[in-house]
């Protein structure tokens, strides 16, 4: 039991099992991702907004 979200995040870093790296992306998945990026992503407004927010967060953390 923890008192707040900060404490919960700290507890999770100690308690959650560590994942092993997944390795390479299989060629069939890479092809599917590239197809999505070329043909679907340009019209996927919610995903484009999510990517913009993630990019903004990444830059904010680097400062």
MOPAC internal coordinates of N, CA, C and O (Angstrom, degrees):
PM7 1SCF
backbone

  N    0.0000 0     0.00 0     0.00 0    0    0    0
  C    1.4539 1     0.00 0     0.00 0    1    0    0
  C    1.5198 1   107.77 1     0.00 0    2    1    0
  O    1.2310 1   121.05 1   -44.61 1    3    2    1
  N    1.3123 1   115.60 1   135.39 1    3    2    1
  C    1.4592 1   121.00 1   178.93 1    5    3    2
  C    1.5179 1   109.65 1  -126.17 1    6    5    3
  O    1.2310 1   121.10 1   -13.97 1    7    6    5
  N    1.3117 1   115.51 1   166.03 1    7    6    5
  C    1.4664 1   120.65 1  -174.16 1    9    7    6
  C    1.5318 1   114.86 1   -89.63 1   10    9    7
  O    1.2310 1   119.98 1   153.56 1   11   10    9
  N    1.3478 1   117.65 1   -26.44 1   11   10    9
  C    1.4627 1   119.44 1  -175.77 1   13   11   10
  C    1.5263 1   110.21 1  -156.30 1   14   13   11
  O    1.2310 1   120.78 1    -0.57 1   15   14   13
  N    1.3370 1   116.12 1   179.43 1   15   14   13
  C    1.4619 1   120.94 1  -177.68 1   17   15   14
  C    1.5249 1   112.23 1   -67.04 1   18   17   15
  O    1.2310 1   120.02 1   145.23 1   19   18   17
  N    1.3114 1   117.57 1   -34.77 1   19   18   17
  C    1.4640 1   119.98 1   178.59 1   21   19   18
  C    1.5243 1   109.55 1   -62.84 1   22   21   19
  O    1.2310 1   120.67 1   132.98 1   23   22   21
  N    1.3160 1   116.33 1   -47.02 1   23   22   21
  C    1.4632 1   120.54 1   178.52 1   25   23   22
  C    1.5343 1   110.56 1   -63.53 1   26   25   23
  O    1.2310 1   120.36 1   144.05 1   27   26   25
  N    1.3167 1   116.91 1   -35.95 1   27   26   25
  C    1.4697 1   120.15 1   178.24 1   29   27   26
  C    1.5213 1   110.24 1   -63.79 1   30   29   27
  O    1.2310 1   119.94 1   136.04 1   31   30   29
  N    1.3305 1   117.72 1   -43.96 1   31   30   29
  C    1.4608 1   120.87 1   178.13 1   33   31   30
  C    1.5148 1   111.67 1   -61.78 1   34   33   31
  O    1.2310 1   120.34 1   138.36 1   35   34   33
  N    1.3217 1   116.95 1   -41.64 1   35   34   33
  C    1.4631 1   120.67 1   178.30 1   37   35   34
  C    1.5254 1   110.89 1   -64.40 1   38   37   35
  O    1.2310 1   120.70 1   138.91 1   39   38   37
  N    1.3339 1   116.27 1   -41.09 1   39   38   37
  C    1.4671 1   120.18 1   179.45 1   41   39   38
  C    1.5216 1   110.79 1   -65.33 1   42   41   39
  O    1.2310 1   120.29 1   140.57 1   43   42   41
  N    1.3233 1   117.05 1   -39.43 1   43   42   41
  C    1.4603 1   119.74 1   179.83 1   45   43   42
  C    1.5226 1   112.20 1   -63.28 1   46   45   43
  O    1.2310 1   120.30 1   144.56 1   47   46   45
  N    1.3267 1   117.02 1   -35.44 1   47   46   45
  C    1.4660 1   118.31 1   179.26 1   49   47   46
  C    1.5206 1   111.13 1   -66.08 1   50   49   47
  O    1.2310 1   120.31 1   153.88 1   51   50   49
  N    1.3070 1   117.02 1   -26.12 1   51   50   49
  C    1.4681 1   120.18 1   178.08 1   53   51   50
  C    1.5193 1   112.24 1   -87.77 1   54   53   51
  O    1.2310 1   119.74 1   146.43 1   55   54   53
  N    1.3224 1   118.11 1   -33.57 1   55   54   53
  C    1.4600 1   121.69 1  -170.15 1   57   55   54
  C    1.5256 1   114.62 1   -97.43 1   58   57   55
  O    1.2310 1   119.99 1   148.58 1   59   58   57
  N    1.3088 1   117.62 1   -31.42 1   59   58   57
  C    1.4671 1   120.13 1  -175.68 1   61   59   58
  C    1.5263 1   110.28 1   -70.66 1   62   61   59
  O    1.2310 1   120.66 1   -40.07 1   63   62   61
  N    1.3283 1   116.34 1   139.93 1   63   62   61
  C    1.4699 1   118.58 1   177.71 1   65   63   62
  C    1.5292 1   110.28 1   -67.69 1   66   65   63
  O    1.2310 1   121.04 1   -32.29 1   67   66   65
  N    1.3018 1   115.62 1   147.71 1   67   66   65
  C    1.4673 1   121.47 1   178.46 1   69   67   66
  C    1.5236 1   108.73 1   -83.70 1   70   69   67
  O    1.2310 1   120.93 1   -44.30 1   71   70   69
  N    1.3330 1   115.83 1   135.70 1   71   70   69
  C    1.4615 1   120.43 1   177.34 1   73   71   70
  C    1.5214 1   109.29 1   -87.82 1   74   73   71
  O    1.2310 1   121.52 1   -36.80 1   75   74   73
  N    1.3020 1   114.69 1   143.20 1   75   74   73
  C    1.4629 1   120.68 1   173.70 1   77   75   74
  C    1.5229 1   108.36 1   -77.66 1   78   77   75
  O    1.2310 1   119.90 1   -32.16 1   79   78   77
  N    1.3214 1   117.79 1   147.84 1   79   78   77
  C    1.4719 1   119.21 1   176.04 1   81   79   78
  C    1.5260 1   110.15 1   -56.73 1   82   81   79
  O    1.2310 1   121.01 1   -36.85 1   83   82   81
  N    1.3160 1   115.68 1   143.15 1   83   82   81
  C    1.4611 1   120.89 1  -175.54 1   85   83   82
  C    1.5208 1   113.52 1   -80.44 1   86   85   83
  O    1.2310 1   119.67 1   164.21 1   87   86   85
  N    1.3111 1   118.24 1   -15.79 1   87   86   85
  C    1.4573 1   119.10 1  -179.20 1   89   87   86
  C    1.5146 1   111.48 1    87.24 1   90   89   87
  O    1.2310 1   121.19 1    24.32 1   91   90   89
  N    1.3093 1   115.33 1  -155.68 1   91   90   89
  C    1.4573 1   121.33 1  -175.90 1   93   91   90
  C    1.5276 1   111.82 1   -76.58 1   94   93   91
  O    1.2310 1   121.71 1   -27.91 1   95   94   93
  N    1.3248 1   114.33 1   152.09 1   95   94   93
  C    1.4642 1   120.90 1   173.62 1   97   95   94
  C    1.5212 1   106.91 1   -78.23 1   98   97   95
  O    1.2310 1   119.73 1   -51.17 1   99   98   97
  N    1.3431 1   118.12 1   128.83 1   99   98   97
  C    1.4701 1   119.18 1   178.82 1  101   99   98
  C    1.5322 1   110.57 1   -61.82 1  102  101   99
  O    1.2310 1   120.51 1   -32.59 1  103  102  101
  N    1.3165 1   116.62 1   147.41 1  103  102  101
  C    1.4799 1   119.99 1  -177.61 1  105  103  102
  C    1.5284 1   113.47 1   -55.04 1  106  105  103
  O    1.2310 1   119.72 1   141.82 1  107  106  105
  N    1.3297 1   118.14 1   -38.18 1  107  106  105
  C    1.4641 1   119.66 1  -178.47 1  109  107  106
  C    1.5282 1   110.72 1   -65.51 1  110  109  107
  O    1.2310 1   120.16 1   145.19 1  111  110  109
  N    1.3480 1   117.29 1   -34.81 1  111  110  109
  C    1.4618 1   120.14 1   179.55 1  113  111  110
  C    1.5203 1   110.35 1   -74.21 1  114  113  111
  O    1.2310 1   120.39 1   140.36 1  115  114  113
  N    1.3208 1   116.85 1   -39.64 1  115  114  113
  C    1.4581 1   120.71 1   177.43 1  117  115  114
  C    1.5246 1   110.08 1   -60.05 1  118  117  115
  O    1.2310 1   120.32 1   137.49 1  119  118  117
  N    1.3300 1   116.99 1   -42.51 1  119  118  117
  C    1.4712 1   121.02 1   177.78 1  121  119  118
  C    1.5252 1   110.97 1   -61.61 1  122  121  119
  O    1.2310 1   120.53 1   137.26 1  123  122  121
  N    1.3220 1   116.58 1   -42.74 1  123  122  121
  C    1.4676 1   120.59 1  -179.66 1  125  123  122
  C    1.5291 1   110.88 1   -65.50 1  126  125  123
  O    1.2310 1   120.14 1   140.27 1  127  126  125
  N    1.3215 1   117.33 1   -39.73 1  127  126  125
  C    1.4686 1   120.85 1   179.26 1  129  127  126
  C    1.5299 1   109.64 1   -65.10 1  130  129  127
  O    1.2310 1   120.41 1   135.47 1  131  130  129
  N    1.3233 1   116.82 1   -44.53 1  131  130  129
  C    1.4665 1   120.18 1   179.56 1  133  131  130
  C    1.5274 1   111.18 1   -63.37 1  134  133  131
  O    1.2310 1   120.35 1   141.39 1  135  134  133
  N    1.3145 1   116.94 1   -38.61 1  135  134  133
  C    1.4712 1   121.28 1   177.02 1  137  135  134
  C    1.5327 1   110.11 1   -62.12 1  138  137  135
  O    1.2310 1   120.42 1   135.90 1  139  138  137
  N    1.3216 1   116.81 1   -44.10 1  139  138  137
  C    1.4644 1   121.71 1   177.77 1  141  139  138
  C    1.5323 1   110.14 1   -60.73 1  142  141  139
  O    1.2310 1   120.55 1   131.70 1  143  142  141
  N    1.3338 1   116.56 1   -48.30 1  143  142  141
  C    1.4616 1   120.87 1  -177.69 1  145  143  142
  C    1.5258 1   110.86 1   -60.17 1  146  145  143
  O    1.2310 1   120.07 1   137.54 1  147  146  145
  N    1.3273 1   117.47 1   -42.46 1  147  146  145
  C    1.4660 1   121.00 1  -178.40 1  149  147  146
  C    1.5251 1   113.06 1   -73.16 1  150  149  147
  O    1.2310 1   120.16 1   138.26 1  151  150  149
  N    1.3371 1   117.30 1   -41.74 1  151  150  149
  C    1.4684 1   119.77 1  -167.63 1  153  151  150
  C    1.5202 1   116.08 1  -109.79 1  154  153  151
  O    1.2310 1   119.64 1   157.33 1  155  154  153
  N    1.3162 1   118.29 1   -22.67 1  155  154  153
  C    1.4680 1   119.98 1  -175.08 1  157  155  154
  C    1.5230 1   111.90 1  -112.09 1  158  157  155
  O    1.2310 1   120.55 1   135.82 1  159  158  157
  N    1.3208 1   116.55 1   -44.18 1  159  158  157
  C    1.4622 1   120.45 1  -175.43 1  161  159  158
  C    1.5207 1   114.26 1   -53.70 1  162  161  159
  O    1.2310 1   118.70 1   139.07 1  163  162  161
  N    1.3240 1   120.09 1   -40.93 1  163  162  161
  C    1.4695 1   118.99 1  -179.03 1  165  163  162
  C    1.5381 1   113.36 1   -56.22 1  166  165  163
  O    1.2310 1   119.49 1   152.84 1  167  166  165
  N    1.3231 1   118.58 1   -27.16 1  167  166  165
  C    1.4603 1   121.69 1   179.04 1  169  167  166
  C    1.5200 1   114.25 1  -105.16 1  170  169  167
  O    1.2310 1   120.02 1  -172.29 1  171  170  169
  N    1.3295 1   117.58 1     7.71 1  171  170  169
  C    1.4685 1   122.45 1  -176.86 1  173  171  170
  C    1.5266 1   108.86 1   -97.73 1  174  173  171
  O    1.2310 1   120.90 1  -100.73 1  175  174  173
  N    1.3291 1   115.89 1    79.27 1  175  174  173
  C    1.4668 1   121.64 1  -174.73 1  177  175  174
  C    1.5325 1   113.62 1   -54.98 1  178  177  175
  O    1.2310 1   118.92 1   134.41 1  179  178  177
  N    1.3434 1   119.66 1   -45.59 1  179  178  177
  C    1.4670 1   118.13 1   179.82 1  181  179  178
  C    1.5394 1   112.71 1   -61.51 1  182  181  179
  O    1.2310 1   120.27 1   141.32 1  183  182  181
  N    1.3257 1   117.09 1   -38.68 1  183  182  181
  C    1.4637 1   119.04 1   179.40 1  185  183  182
  C    1.5215 1   110.89 1   -70.31 1  186  185  183
  O    1.2310 1   120.06 1   139.70 1  187  186  185
  N    1.3255 1   117.49 1   -40.30 1  187  186  185
  C    1.4576 1   120.27 1   177.66 1  189  187  186
  C    1.5256 1   110.86 1   -60.52 1  190  189  187
  O    1.2310 1   120.28 1   138.61 1  191  190  189
  N    1.3171 1   117.08 1   -41.39 1  191  190  189
  C    1.4703 1   120.71 1   177.63 1  193  191  190
  C    1.5258 1   110.72 1   -64.91 1  194  193  191
  O    1.2310 1   120.22 1   138.08 1  195  194  193
  N    1.3310 1   117.19 1   -41.92 1  195  194  193
  C    1.4644 1   120.59 1   178.16 1  197  195  194
  C    1.5224 1   110.62 1   -62.27 1  198  197  195
  O    1.2310 1   120.13 1   137.62 1  199  198  197
  N    1.3187 1   117.35 1   -42.38 1  199  198  197
  C    1.4659 1   120.64 1   178.35 1  201  199  198
  C    1.5238 1   111.14 1   -63.94 1  202  201  199
  O    1.2310 1   120.24 1   140.24 1  203  202  201
  N    1.3333 1   117.15 1   -39.76 1  203  202  201
  C    1.4678 1   120.19 1   177.37 1  205  203  202
  C    1.5315 1   110.30 1   -61.93 1  206  205  203
  O    1.2310 1   120.71 1   136.49 1  207  206  205
  N    1.3215 1   116.25 1   -43.51 1  207  206  205
  C    1.4754 1   119.66 1  -179.88 1  209  207  206
  C    1.5255 1   111.36 1   -65.88 1  210  209  207
  O    1.2310 1   120.31 1   137.47 1  211  210  209
  N    1.3319 1   117.00 1   -42.53 1  211  210  209
  C    1.4632 1   119.76 1   178.26 1  213  211  210
  C    1.5132 1   110.51 1   -62.23 1  214  213  211
  O    1.2310 1   120.30 1   138.05 1  215  214  213
  N    1.3141 1   117.04 1   -41.95 1  215  214  213
  C    1.4600 1   120.43 1   179.48 1  217  215  214
  C    1.5183 1   110.58 1   -64.32 1  218  217  215
  O    1.2310 1   119.84 1   137.31 1  219  218  217
  N    1.3274 1   117.91 1   -42.69 1  219  218  217
  C    1.4594 1   121.58 1   178.38 1  221  219  218
  C    1.5235 1   110.33 1   -62.46 1  222  221  219
  O    1.2310 1   120.12 1   137.91 1  223  222  221
  N    1.3305 1   117.38 1   -42.09 1  223  222  221
  C    1.4665 1   121.29 1   178.74 1  225  223  222
  C    1.5191 1   111.12 1   -63.80 1  226  225  223
  O    1.2310 1   120.34 1   140.78 1  227  226  225
  N    1.3228 1   116.95 1   -39.22 1  227  226  225
  C    1.4615 1   121.48 1  -179.57 1  229  227  226
  C    1.5151 1   110.19 1   -63.89 1  230  229  227
  O    1.2310 1   120.70 1   135.52 1  231  230  229
  N    1.3320 1   116.26 1   -44.48 1  231  230  229
  C    1.4674 1   119.48 1   179.43 1  233  231  230
  C    1.5254 1   110.81 1   -67.52 1  234  233  231
  O    1.2310 1   119.85 1   142.81 1  235  234  233
  N    1.3243 1   117.90 1   -37.19 1  235  234  233
  C    1.4632 1   120.97 1  -179.21 1  237  235  234
  C    1.5436 1   110.12 1   -65.47 1  238  237  235
  O    1.2310 1   120.09 1   142.60 1  239  238  237
  N    1.3286 1   117.44 1   -37.40 1  239  238  237
  C    1.4583 1   120.97 1  -179.74 1  241  239  238
  C    1.5215 1   111.25 1   -70.04 1  242  241  239
  O    1.2310 1   119.92 1   150.78 1  243  242  241
  N    1.3392 1   117.76 1   -29.22 1  243  242  241
  C    1.4584 1   121.57 1  -177.81 1  245  243  242
  C    1.5279 1   112.14 1   -74.31 1  246  245  243
  O    1.2310 1   120.16 1   159.07 1  247  246  245
  N    1.3110 1   117.30 1   -20.93 1  247  246  245
  C    1.4808 1   120.77 1  -177.60 1  249  247  246
  C    1.4976 1   112.79 1   -79.21 1  250  249  247
  O    1.2310 1   120.10 1   180.00 1  251  250  249

